[in-house]
Amino acid sequence: MTDHAITDPATTAPATTAPRRTPLTQVHEQLGATLTDFAGWLMPLRYGSETAEHQAVRTAAGLFDLSHMGELMVSGPQAGAALDYALVGNLTALRPGRARYTMICAADGGVLDDLIVYRLADTEFLVVANAANAAAVAALLTDRAAGMNAAVADRTSDYALIAIQGPRCADILGPLTDASLGDVKYYASYPATVAGAPVLLARTGYTGEDGFEIFARPQDAEDIWATLSKAGADHGLVPAGLAARDTLRLEAGMPLFGSELGPGMTPFDAGLGRVVKFDKPGDFVGRAALAERAQAAPERTLVGLVGQSRRVPRHGYSVLWDGAACGTVTSGAPSPTLGAPIAMAYVTPAVAEEAVTEAAAARQDAGRLAVDVRGRAEPARLVPLPFYRRPA
């Protein structure tokens, strides 16, 4: 599941209203987390070293509070049809117990949010939206369901959402749940118990690792967190904040709304045209514009960059080819796994094609491809996305 750009409290503008607290905010305070106002919520940015939190998820496991995400329930006899019209995916084809990554687009094809939809029953779907977009998505779904026998309800306050991610997560979670984790498929969800509490258990995540997301009652959140923390202590489990979550998803090449995705971009721009299902029955919002975009030559290509110096390409920095601007960085950070700065960027298709040829690749060290980092052209190398894949 994607989320919005991560910012440090020192660079965040003062909020006009107090941010909302999650059911776990007191736990984060007790752990000494650095807290920040993020999309209107008080969230842990880091607990200590964000690099150590990142590496724990790659090698063992990390525990995340994702209770700021929006949970929207769409129910009724025509719930599937309403979602098929509102979103680009084919949700009526989704079996109960399964989940799907999809998007909600404007009439012109621009991405308004990316979502995960869980089909809980024949007539009941849980739509998980990015925190800052939850109210807008709820309003759009309500508007697009008008005239259908389907109801949209914002259930965000009814859930705490805890994620456990990393190669040791099943070892930690297994003894604490009645679910047979070996039978829980990727992008599937099951009613279960965790630490004796009723939950919806999903095998989903935003880190590039195996992992589970636990939708729990708010009153059960602290007990579930404490039980997982205790069980994971000998497995290397650590609490992890938003900063680590951002570098993990960047290494995994996962898009971030507000960076790789937004109203000025279509799913095809981000290389995610596969989520648009033109073969589903009936019309959907944005269909005509997206069909036209699917047939048109691309205006930009999303690529991966590895910096050849220690200076980090950041969001908004210009990408250069032979000294001329050819694109823009959408996300960038130091990569703890690669040991080098990495970035995703939109560049012109011509540059993307030329940069991957064998001859051009050999010349990249000469500085043909670079990023303007505060007035200095820092050489970069174009690489396929994602930067990281977990071992099979």
N, C-alpha and C positions, 0 to 999 in steps of 0.2 A: 504494500500500500504506500502511495506516495504522500509527501507532505511538503510544506512550504519552506523557503530558505531559512537556514539556521543562522541566528545572529547572536553575538555576545552581548551581555547586559551593558557593557561599557559603550556599545555603539547603538543601542536601542533607544529610540525616542521615548520620553516619559509618557506613560499611559494616562489618559484622561479619566479612566475608571479603573477600579481595582480588578486585576485579572481573576478569572475563576480558578478555584482550587479543585484538584482532582481528589478522589477518595484516598489517594496515597500521598498527598502533599506533606502531611505531618511526618510520614516515614522518610521522605526525602530530606526534610529539615533535620531530622534526627541523625541522618547519615552524613550531614554536612555538605549536601549538594549545592552547587552554584545554580541558583534558580533564575529564570528569565521569563519575561512576559512574551509568550509565543502564541500568536493567533488568538489572543484574548484569554489565554490560560497561563497559570504559573507552573512552569515545567522545569525539570532538571536538565541543565545543559551538560553538566559533567559532575561526577562525584569526587574526582581526583584528577588523574591523568586520562584525558580522552584517548590518547594513543594506547595506553594500557587497556582501557575498556574495549577499544577496537580489536586489539590483538587477542583479548580473552574470548571475544565472539568468534574469531577465526580459529582459535585453537581449542577452546573449551565451551563456554557458554556465557551469555549475557542476559540480564533481566531488565526489561523495559516497561515503563509506564506509558501506555498509549491512550489513556482515558480521555485525552482531548479530541480524539477523532469523533466524527459525527456518525451516529447510528440512526438510520431512518427506516421505519417499518412500512412496507407497502403490502397491503392485504386486500382480499376480496376476490370474487370470481374472475374478475378481469385484471388482476394484478399483473400477471405475466404480459398480457397484451398492452397494458399501460406502460410497462417498462420497455417493451419492444419498440413502442412509438417514441418514448422519451430518450432512450439511449441508443448507441450504435450497435450494441450486441444483440444476440438472439437469446433472450432470457427464457422464453417459453420452452426452449429446447434443453434448458438446464434441469437436471434431475434433482429431486429433493435430496439434500445432503451434500450437494456439490456447490462450488463457488466459481465465479468468473470475473476476470479483470476486464473492465469496460470503461467507456467514457460517455459523458454528456456533452453534446456539442450545440453550438448556436446554429441558426439557419444557414449561415455562411460557411459552416464546417469548422469554425474555430472551437478549440477545446475549452469548455467551461469548468470542467473538473475531471479527474480520473478517479475511478471507483472500484471497489470490489463488491459484488452482489452475491449473497448467500441465499440459496433457495432452502428455506426451512421446512416448507410443506407445499402441497399443491397450490394453495392460495395465499402463501405468506413468504415474503422476501425481505431480507435484511440488507440494506444498502449502506455501505460504509464510505463516508465522504471525508475529504480533507477538512481539518478543523475550521479554517477560515472561510470555507465555502459551504459549510453544512446548512446554514439558514437559507442561502441562495439556492442550493440544490433542492432543499425541501420545497421551496416556493415553486421552482421550475417543475418538479415532479407533480406537485398539486395542480399546477396550471395545465400541464400536458395530459393529466389523467382526467381532466374535466369531461363529463359526459359518459365516463366509463364507470363500471361498478368496481371501483377500487378506491381505497383510502390511504392517505399518506400521513404518518405520525412521526414526529421527532421524538425518538426514544433515547437520546444521548444521555440524559440524566439517569436513565434506568440501568446504565452499564458502567462498570469499570473494565478496562481492557489492558491486560497484561500480556506481554510477549516474552517468551523464552526462546533464544536463538543460539545456534552453534552446534558443533559436532557432538557434544555431550548432552544435548538437551533431552533426548529421549531417555537416556540413562537416568537423568535426574527426575524427569516427570513421570516416567513409567510406574514406579512404586506408589505414586501419589494419586493415581487416577484409576477408575474402573474401566477406562477405554483400553482396548488392545492397540497400542500405538503402531504396531507393525501393520495393522489393517487400516490405519487412517491414511488415506491417499493424499497426495499434494493437491491443494485447492479443494479439499473436502472439509465438512464440518459435521460434528456429531454432538448430540446432547450427552453430557457425561458429568462425572463429579471429579473435582480436584480438591485435595485436602478436605474431603467430606462435604464440599459445597457444590450445588448444582451450577453447571456452566455450559456454555456452547464452546466446544473445543475445535479449533480449526488448524489445519496444517498450512499456514500461510506466513508470510513475513516479507521484510524489506531490507534484508542484509546480504543476500546471496548465499546464506547458509540454510541448512535444514532448521526448521523451527515451528513453534506452535503459538497461536494467539488464543487467549483465554478470555471469553466474554463472561463476566461474572456480575453478580449483584454488588452494588457499591459497598454494602455492609460486610461483605465477605472479602473485600480486596486486601485488607491488611493481613488477615490470617493466611490467605493464599500466598501473598508475597513473602511473609515470614517463613512459611513452611517450605516454599521453594528455595529460599535463601539458605535455610539450614540444611536441606537435603543436598544442595549444590556446593556447599562449602568445600567438601573433599574432592569435588570434580573441577574446581577452578572457576565456578560461577561467580560473576561480579555484577553489581548493578551498573547499568550503562545509560548514558544520557543522549540528548538529541545530537550533540556534536559527533559522537561515535556513530550514531545511526546514519548521519549524513555521509561520513566518509565510507562507511560500509556499503551504502546503496550506490555511491559514486563508483567505487571499485567494481561493483556488480553491474554497472551500466544501466541502472534503473532510473527512469526519468523522474524529475521533480517538478510538480506544478509550480508555475511562477518562474521556472528556469527553462527546462526543455519543453515544457507544455504551457499553453496559455491561449487566450482568445485570439491572438494573432497567428496561431499555428494550428495545423490540422494533424490528425493522427499520422497521416502520410509523411509529413515533414519530419516527424520523430522516428520514422521507420517502423511505425506501429499500425500500418494500414490493415494488418491482419485482424485487428479487433473490430473492424467495420464489416458487418455482415449484410452484404447486399442481397443475399439469397434468402433472407428471412421474409415471411409473408407480410404484406402490408407496407405502408409508408413509415418513415421515421424522420424526425427533425434533423435537417442537414443532409438528407439523402442526395438531393440533386447536386448540391455543391460538392459533396464528397465524391460522387460519381465522376464529376468533371475533373476534380483534382486527381483522382486515381488514374485517369487517362492522360493527364498533362505531364510534360517534362518537369522534373523537380526543379524548384528554384534554389533549394538549399539542401545540404546533406548533413546529418548529425554524425560526427566522427569523434574518435578518442585521440587525445594528445598526451604524450609523455614529455615533460620538460627536460631539457638537457643541461639545465643549471639548477641552482637551489631556489631560485625565485619562483613563486607560485602564481600561475595564471588564475585570475579570479573572475567571477561573473561580470560580464560587461566589457572585459578587455578585448581589444581588437586582435584578430588573427591575421598574420601577414604572410604573403607569398611573394618572394623577390622584392620585399620592401613595401608592397602595396596591400592595403586592407582587402581581405577576401572573406571575412567572416567575423563571428563574435563568440567568445567563450560564454557558455551558459552556466557551467558549474566547474569549480576547480578547488583543489585542496592537496596538501601533502598526503601521499599514500603510504600508510604504515607497512602495507604488505609489499609493495614494489620498491619502497625506499626512495621514491622520487616524486616530484610534483606531477599530478595528473589533472586532466580537464576533459569535459565534453564541450563541443563547440559546433555551431552551425557554420559551414563554409560553402562556397559555391561548388556545384557538382564538378566543374572542370578542374578545380584545384584538388578536390577529393580524389578524382580519377588519376590526375598526374602524380599526386603525392604517393600513391600506392604502387606505381610502376617500379620495376626493379631499378631502372636507371635513376629515377627521381629519388627513390629510397636511399640509394648510395650517395646522392648529393645532399640529403637532408642535413648531414653533419656540417655541410658548408654554409648552412643557415638560410636556405631557400624558404623553409617553413619556420615561422617564429610567432611569438606572441608579444605584443606591446605591453610590457609590464612597467607601468609608470614611466613611459618615455624611453624605455630601453628595449630593443628587440632581443628577446631571449629565445634561442633556438629550441625547437620542439620536433618531436617525431610523431607521425601519424600511425596509429595502431588500430586494429579491429576492436570493436566493443563486444563483450565487456572486457575490462582490464583483468578481471579475476573470475575464475570458475572454481567452485568447490570440488575437491577430489571426488571421483566417482566412488 
